[in-house]
Amino acid sequence: MKDLKIIYLIGMLFFMGCSNSGNENSTTEPKEVSSFWGMKYRVDTEISYGDSPEQKLDVYSQGQRIGEPDYWLPDTINHPTLIYFHGGGWVGGAKERATLELIPYLERGWNIVNIEYRKGENTAPQAVDDAMCAISWVAKNASSYNIDLENIVISGGSAGGHLALITGLLNTITDSHDCYVGNQLKIKAIVNWFGVTDIAKVENYLRTKKPEWNYAGSWIDGLDRVDNISASYSPVKNITSKTPPIITIHGELDAVVPFDQAVTFHDLLNEVGIKNELVSDPKGKHAGFSEKQFKHIYSRIFNFLDEVIE
């Protein structure tokens, strides 16, 4: 009899719990989301900036979702804009894989241009040409997406870091490239994630120490061409007094793009007097950081950008 009472009591408690969970008159208020910014953005994908199937870009621009019949009202205020290049050793990768890396900028109300480019074995220097021409497209189409041409930041990781650096540098050297638009926009900073700064030096390191990883040698056909491409498109060869401020993130244990690429580059920036910051981590590998490290890195990035963005 005692056991039956216990079972009955448990059943009643269970029934009451189920009933309360669906009670419309419950006084429990749902928790509010602390922030939601997704409704502020429209994403236009696979926009062509050239004739090649790989010469495509995505634009994240701000506005309001207003419902039918037009659904979207573009913002009338220009916004700081990040131009981003994915990595992959100039021979692989895809812009879609970098989407989540854009979130910290979207959260802060920036526009984004996420760029694809030609890549693959023996295609150098097409990636650089495409990166320059994609920035030219941004300059020509800025008004359609409320892009603030006075507040442009270029970023990328690994080979994308190289493309961010070299395009940012070449666009401060008049007539440096057929797609030069340095007179049409202001590059306020470059955010370089473990990018290649000296192509020939990286190729030599990979060829002699890690030949199975030699993406630089794959991108460039022949050692003579390595020297020529490196002389024209290595960031260490293109620093001038007009170079934009640069912040670099690089792990000291990086075996894909050695840490000394960043050290040498920032030593040269210091010699010329360019505003710069090198964020290093003794335990960081290539694209390998902990959640705590990433939080620290992004704090450093936005502190740096807050000093240069108007």
RAHU-V216546 format. One record per pair of residues at least 12 apart in sequence whose ideal C-beta (glycine too) atoms are under 8 Angstrom apart, sorted by the first residue. I is the first residue (numbers start at 0). J is the second residue. D is the distance in Angstrom with one decimal. If there is no record, write none. Layout:
i | j | d
I | J | D
I | J | D
This chain:
i | j | d
34 | 106 | 7.6
36 | 105 | 6.6
36 | 106 | 6.0
36 | 108 | 7.6
38 | 63 | 7.6
38 | 64 | 5.2
39 | 61 | 5.3
39 | 62 | 7.0
39 | 63 | 7.2
39 | 108 | 7.7
40 | 59 | 5.2
40 | 60 | 7.0
40 | 61 | 6.1
40 | 62 | 7.7
40 | 105 | 6.5
41 | 59 | 7.6
41 | 60 | 5.7
41 | 61 | 7.9
41 | 62 | 6.0
41 | 71 | 5.5
41 | 73 | 7.6
42 | 57 | 6.1
42 | 58 | 7.2
42 | 59 | 5.4
43 | 57 | 6.8
43 | 58 | 4.8
43 | 60 | 7.3
43 | 144 | 7.8
44 | 57 | 4.7
45 | 57 | 7.1
46 | 58 | 6.5
48 | 129 | 8.0
48 | 132 | 6.2
48 | 133 | 5.1
48 | 135 | 7.9
48 | 136 | 3.9
49 | 129 | 6.7
49 | 132 | 6.1
51 | 117 | 5.7
51 | 129 | 7.7
53 | 115 | 5.5
53 | 116 | 6.3
53 | 117 | 4.8
53 | 118 | 7.1
53 | 129 | 7.5
54 | 115 | 7.2
54 | 116 | 6.9
54 | 117 | 6.9
54 | 129 | 5.7
54 | 132 | 7.5
54 | 133 | 7.5
55 | 94 | 7.6
55 | 115 | 4.7
56 | 94 | 7.4
56 | 112 | 5.7
56 | 113 | 6.4
56 | 114 | 4.7
56 | 115 | 6.5
56 | 133 | 5.8
56 | 136 | 7.1
57 | 94 | 6.5
57 | 111 | 7.7
57 | 112 | 7.4
57 | 113 | 4.5
58 | 110 | 7.2
58 | 111 | 7.2
58 | 112 | 5.5
58 | 113 | 7.9
58 | 144 | 5.3
59 | 101 | 7.0
59 | 105 | 6.3
59 | 110 | 6.1
59 | 111 | 3.9
59 | 112 | 7.8
59 | 113 | 7.4
60 | 73 | 6.7
60 | 74 | 7.3
60 | 78 | 8.0
60 | 110 | 5.3
60 | 144 | 4.2
60 | 145 | 6.1
60 | 146 | 7.7
61 | 73 | 7.8
61 | 74 | 4.4
61 | 76 | 8.0
61 | 78 | 5.8
61 | 108 | 6.9
61 | 110 | 6.4
61 | 145 | 6.6
62 | 74 | 4.6
73 | 144 | 7.8
73 | 145 | 6.5
74 | 145 | 5.1
75 | 145 | 7.0
76 | 145 | 6.4
77 | 141 | 7.9
77 | 145 | 5.0
77 | 146 | 6.6
77 | 147 | 3.8
77 | 148 | 7.9
78 | 108 | 6.3
78 | 109 | 6.0
78 | 110 | 4.7
78 | 145 | 5.9
78 | 146 | 7.1
78 | 147 | 5.7
78 | 150 | 8.0
79 | 109 | 5.1
79 | 110 | 7.3
79 | 147 | 5.5
79 | 150 | 4.0
79 | 151 | 7.7
79 | 152 | 6.8
79 | 187 | 7.8
79 | 308 | 5.4
80 | 109 | 6.3
80 | 110 | 4.2
80 | 111 | 7.0
80 | 112 | 6.4
80 | 137 | 7.4
80 | 141 | 7.9
80 | 146 | 4.5
80 | 147 | 6.2
80 | 150 | 7.0
80 | 151 | 5.7
80 | 152 | 7.3
81 | 101 | 7.1
81 | 104 | 4.8
81 | 109 | 5.4
81 | 110 | 7.3
81 | 111 | 5.2
81 | 112 | 7.2
81 | 152 | 5.1
81 | 153 | 7.7
81 | 154 | 6.0
82 | 112 | 4.8
82 | 114 | 6.7
82 | 133 | 7.5
82 | 134 | 6.2
82 | 137 | 6.2
82 | 151 | 6.5
82 | 152 | 7.2
82 | 153 | 4.8
82 | 154 | 7.3
82 | 163 | 7.7
83 | 97 | 6.1
83 | 100 | 7.4
83 | 101 | 6.3
83 | 111 | 6.5
83 | 112 | 7.0
83 | 113 | 5.1
83 | 114 | 6.6
83 | 153 | 7.9
83 | 154 | 5.3
83 | 155 | 6.0
83 | 159 | 7.3
83 | 163 | 7.8
84 | 114 | 5.6
84 | 116 | 7.1
84 | 130 | 6.0
84 | 153 | 7.7
84 | 154 | 7.5
84 | 155 | 3.5
84 | 158 | 7.8
84 | 159 | 3.6
84 | 160 | 7.8
84 | 162 | 4.1
84 | 163 | 5.5
84 | 166 | 8.0
85 | 97 | 4.3
85 | 113 | 7.8
85 | 114 | 7.9
85 | 115 | 7.6
85 | 155 | 6.8
85 | 156 | 7.1
85 | 159 | 4.9
86 | 155 | 6.7
86 | 156 | 4.3
86 | 157 | 3.3
86 | 158 | 4.9
86 | 159 | 4.4
86 | 160 | 7.0
86 | 192 | 7.8
86 | 286 | 7.6
87 | 118 | 6.5
87 | 157 | 7.2
87 | 158 | 5.9
87 | 159 | 7.6
88 | 157 | 6.9
88 | 158 | 5.2
88 | 214 | 2.9
88 | 215 | 7.3
88 | 217 | 7.3
88 | 218 | 6.8
89 | 118 | 5.4
89 | 122 | 7.2
89 | 123 | 6.8
89 | 126 | 4.9
89 | 158 | 4.7
89 | 161 | 7.9
89 | 214 | 6.6
89 | 215 | 7.7
89 | 218 | 4.1
90 | 118 | 5.5
90 | 119 | 5.5
90 | 120 | 5.9
90 | 122 | 7.7
90 | 214 | 5.5
90 | 217 | 5.3
90 | 218 | 5.6
91 | 118 | 6.6
92 | 118 | 7.1
92 | 158 | 7.4
92 | 159 | 7.6
93 | 115 | 6.8
94 | 113 | 4.9
94 | 114 | 6.3
94 | 115 | 4.4
97 | 113 | 6.3
97 | 156 | 7.5
97 | 159 | 7.6
98 | 113 | 7.1
100 | 156 | 7.4
101 | 113 | 6.5
103 | 297 | 5.4
103 | 300 | 8.0
103 | 301 | 7.6
107 | 301 | 7.2
110 | 144 | 6.2
110 | 145 | 6.8
110 | 146 | 5.5
110 | 147 | 7.9
112 | 133 | 7.5
112 | 137 | 5.6
112 | 146 | 7.6
114 | 129 | 7.8
114 | 130 | 6.8
114 | 133 | 4.6
116 | 129 | 3.7
116 | 130 | 5.8
116 | 133 | 7.0
116 | 162 | 7.4
117 | 129 | 5.4
118 | 218 | 7.8
120 | 217 | 4.8
120 | 218 | 7.0
120 | 220 | 7.8
121 | 217 | 7.6
121 | 218 | 7.4
121 | 219 | 7.4
121 | 220 | 4.2
122 | 218 | 6.5
123 | 218 | 4.8
123 | 219 | 4.4
123 | 220 | 7.7
123 | 224 | 7.2
123 | 228 | 5.2
124 | 228 | 5.6
124 | 231 | 7.2
124 | 232 | 5.6
126 | 158 | 7.2
126 | 162 | 6.2
126 | 218 | 7.7
127 | 162 | 6.6
127 | 165 | 5.9
127 | 166 | 7.4
127 | 232 | 5.2
128 | 176 | 7.6
128 | 177 | 8.0
128 | 178 | 7.3
130 | 162 | 4.4
130 | 165 | 7.4
130 | 166 | 4.8
131 | 166 | 5.5
131 | 169 | 6.4
131 | 170 | 7.6
131 | 176 | 4.8
131 | 177 | 7.7
131 | 178 | 4.0
131 | 179 | 7.1
132 | 177 | 7.9
132 | 178 | 4.1
134 | 153 | 7.5
134 | 166 | 5.7
134 | 170 | 6.6
134 | 178 | 7.1
134 | 180 | 6.1
134 | 184 | 7.6
135 | 178 | 4.2
135 | 179 | 7.8
135 | 180 | 4.8
137 | 151 | 7.6
137 | 184 | 7.3
138 | 180 | 4.2
138 | 183 | 4.3
138 | 184 | 5.1
141 | 184 | 7.6
148 | 183 | 6.7
148 | 184 | 4.1
148 | 185 | 6.6
149 | 184 | 7.6
149 | 185 | 4.8
149 | 187 | 7.9
149 | 309 | 6.8
150 | 185 | 7.0
150 | 187 | 5.5
150 | 308 | 5.3
150 | 309 | 6.0
151 | 184 | 5.2
151 | 185 | 6.2
151 | 186 | 5.1
151 | 187 | 6.3
152 | 186 | 7.4
152 | 187 | 5.9
152 | 188 | 5.0
152 | 189 | 7.2
152 | 190 | 6.3
152 | 304 | 6.5
152 | 308 | 7.4
153 | 166 | 6.1
153 | 167 | 4.8
153 | 186 | 6.1
153 | 188 | 7.9
153 | 189 | 5.2
153 | 190 | 7.5
154 | 189 | 7.0
154 | 190 | 3.8
154 | 191 | 7.3
154 | 192 | 7.1
155 | 191 | 7.4
155 | 192 | 6.7
155 | 194 | 6.6
156 | 192 | 3.8
156 | 193 | 6.5
156 | 194 | 7.1
156 | 286 | 6.5
157 | 192 | 7.0
157 | 193 | 5.8
157 | 194 | 6.3
157 | 195 | 7.3
157 | 255 | 7.0
157 | 256 | 6.2
157 | 285 | 7.0
157 | 286 | 7.0
158 | 194 | 7.4
158 | 195 | 6.5
158 | 214 | 7.4
159 | 192 | 7.5
159 | 194 | 7.1
160 | 191 | 4.5
160 | 192 | 5.0
160 | 193 | 5.9
160 | 194 | 2.1
160 | 195 | 7.0
160 | 247 | 7.9
160 | 256 | 7.9
161 | 194 | 4.5
161 | 195 | 4.1
161 | 196 | 7.2
161 | 198 | 7.6
161 | 234 | 6.9
162 | 194 | 7.8
163 | 189 | 5.4
163 | 190 | 7.1
163 | 191 | 5.9
163 | 194 | 6.5
164 | 189 | 5.8
164 | 191 | 5.5
164 | 194 | 5.5
164 | 196 | 6.6
164 | 234 | 4.1
164 | 245 | 7.2
165 | 232 | 5.4
165 | 233 | 7.7
165 | 234 | 5.5
165 | 237 | 6.7
167 | 186 | 5.1
167 | 189 | 4.3
167 | 242 | 7.7
167 | 243 | 5.4
167 | 245 | 7.6
168 | 234 | 5.8
168 | 237 | 4.2
168 | 238 | 6.7
168 | 239 | 7.5
168 | 242 | 5.8
168 | 243 | 8.0
169 | 181 | 7.8
169 | 237 | 6.4
170 | 184 | 7.6
170 | 186 | 6.0
171 | 186 | 7.1
171 | 239 | 6.3
171 | 241 | 4.1
171 | 242 | 6.0
171 | 243 | 6.6
172 | 237 | 6.7
172 | 239 | 6.3
172 | 241 | 7.5
175 | 237 | 7.8
186 | 243 | 4.6
187 | 243 | 6.5
187 | 244 | 7.1
187 | 304 | 7.7
187 | 307 | 4.7
187 | 308 | 5.7
187 | 309 | 7.8
188 | 243 | 5.7
188 | 244 | 4.7
188 | 245 | 6.9
188 | 246 | 6.8
188 | 303 | 6.9
188 | 304 | 5.8
188 | 307 | 5.1
188 | 308 | 7.6
189 | 243 | 5.6
189 | 244 | 7.4
189 | 245 | 4.7
189 | 246 | 7.5
190 | 246 | 5.6
190 | 248 | 7.8
190 | 300 | 5.8
190 | 304 | 7.6
191 | 245 | 6.1
191 | 246 | 7.0
191 | 247 | 4.4
191 | 248 | 7.2
191 | 261 | 7.9
192 | 247 | 7.8
192 | 248 | 5.1
192 | 249 | 7.9
192 | 286 | 7.6
193 | 247 | 7.7
193 | 248 | 6.5
193 | 249 | 4.7
193 | 250 | 6.8
193 | 253 | 5.8
193 | 255 | 7.8
193 | 256 | 5.1
193 | 261 | 7.3
193 | 285 | 6.1
193 | 286 | 7.0
194 | 234 | 7.6
194 | 247 | 7.4
194 | 256 | 6.9
194 | 260 | 7.7
195 | 215 | 7.3
195 | 233 | 7.8
195 | 234 | 8.0
195 | 256 | 5.5
195 | 260 | 6.3
196 | 233 | 6.6
196 | 234 | 4.6
196 | 235 | 5.2
196 | 260 | 4.7
196 | 261 | 6.9
196 | 263 | 6.9
196 | 264 | 4.0
197 | 229 | 6.8
197 | 233 | 5.0
197 | 234 | 7.7
197 | 235 | 4.9
197 | 260 | 6.1
197 | 263 | 6.9
197 | 264 | 7.7
198 | 215 | 6.1
198 | 219 | 7.6
198 | 225 | 6.9
198 | 228 | 6.0
198 | 229 | 3.9
198 | 232 | 6.5
198 | 233 | 4.8
199 | 225 | 5.5
199 | 226 | 5.8
199 | 229 | 3.6
199 | 230 | 7.9
199 | 233 | 7.0
200 | 229 | 7.9
200 | 260 | 7.2
201 | 215 | 5.2
201 | 256 | 6.4
201 | 257 | 7.4
201 | 260 | 6.6
202 | 215 | 3.8
202 | 216 | 5.4
202 | 219 | 7.1
202 | 225 | 5.1
202 | 229 | 7.6
204 | 257 | 6.0
209 | 254 | 7.0
212 | 255 | 6.6
234 | 264 | 6.3
235 | 263 | 6.6
235 | 264 | 5.7
235 | 267 | 6.1
238 | 267 | 5.4
238 | 268 | 6.4
238 | 271 | 5.7
238 | 273 | 7.1
239 | 271 | 7.2
240 | 271 | 6.0
240 | 272 | 7.3
240 | 273 | 7.8
242 | 268 | 7.0
242 | 271 | 6.8
242 | 273 | 4.8
243 | 273 | 7.8
244 | 273 | 6.8
244 | 274 | 4.0
244 | 275 | 6.5
244 | 303 | 7.3
244 | 306 | 7.9
244 | 307 | 5.3
245 | 265 | 7.8
245 | 268 | 6.3
245 | 273 | 6.8
245 | 274 | 7.7
245 | 275 | 4.8
245 | 276 | 7.8
246 | 275 | 6.9
246 | 276 | 4.6
246 | 277 | 7.8
246 | 278 | 6.7
246 | 299 | 7.1
246 | 300 | 6.1
246 | 303 | 4.5
246 | 304 | 7.9
247 | 261 | 5.0
247 | 264 | 7.2
247 | 265 | 6.5
247 | 275 | 7.5
247 | 276 | 7.4
247 | 277 | 5.1
247 | 278 | 6.8
248 | 278 | 4.8
248 | 296 | 5.4
248 | 299 | 8.0
248 | 300 | 7.5
249 | 261 | 4.0
249 | 277 | 7.0
249 | 278 | 7.5
249 | 279 | 5.7
249 | 280 | 8.0
249 | 283 | 7.2
250 | 279 | 7.3
250 | 280 | 5.2
250 | 282 | 7.3
250 | 283 | 2.3
250 | 284 | 5.1
250 | 285 | 6.7
250 | 287 | 6.4
250 | 288 | 6.9
251 | 279 | 5.6
251 | 280 | 6.5
251 | 281 | 5.0
251 | 282 | 7.6
251 | 283 | 6.2
252 | 281 | 7.6
252 | 282 | 6.4
252 | 283 | 6.2
252 | 284 | 4.9
252 | 287 | 8.0
253 | 283 | 6.9
253 | 284 | 5.9
253 | 285 | 4.6
254 | 284 | 7.2
254 | 285 | 6.6
255 | 285 | 4.0
256 | 285 | 6.4
258 | 279 | 7.0
261 | 277 | 5.8
261 | 279 | 7.2
262 | 277 | 7.3
265 | 277 | 4.6
274 | 307 | 7.5
276 | 299 | 7.0
276 | 303 | 5.6
278 | 296 | 5.9
278 | 299 | 5.0
278 | 300 | 7.8
280 | 292 | 5.8
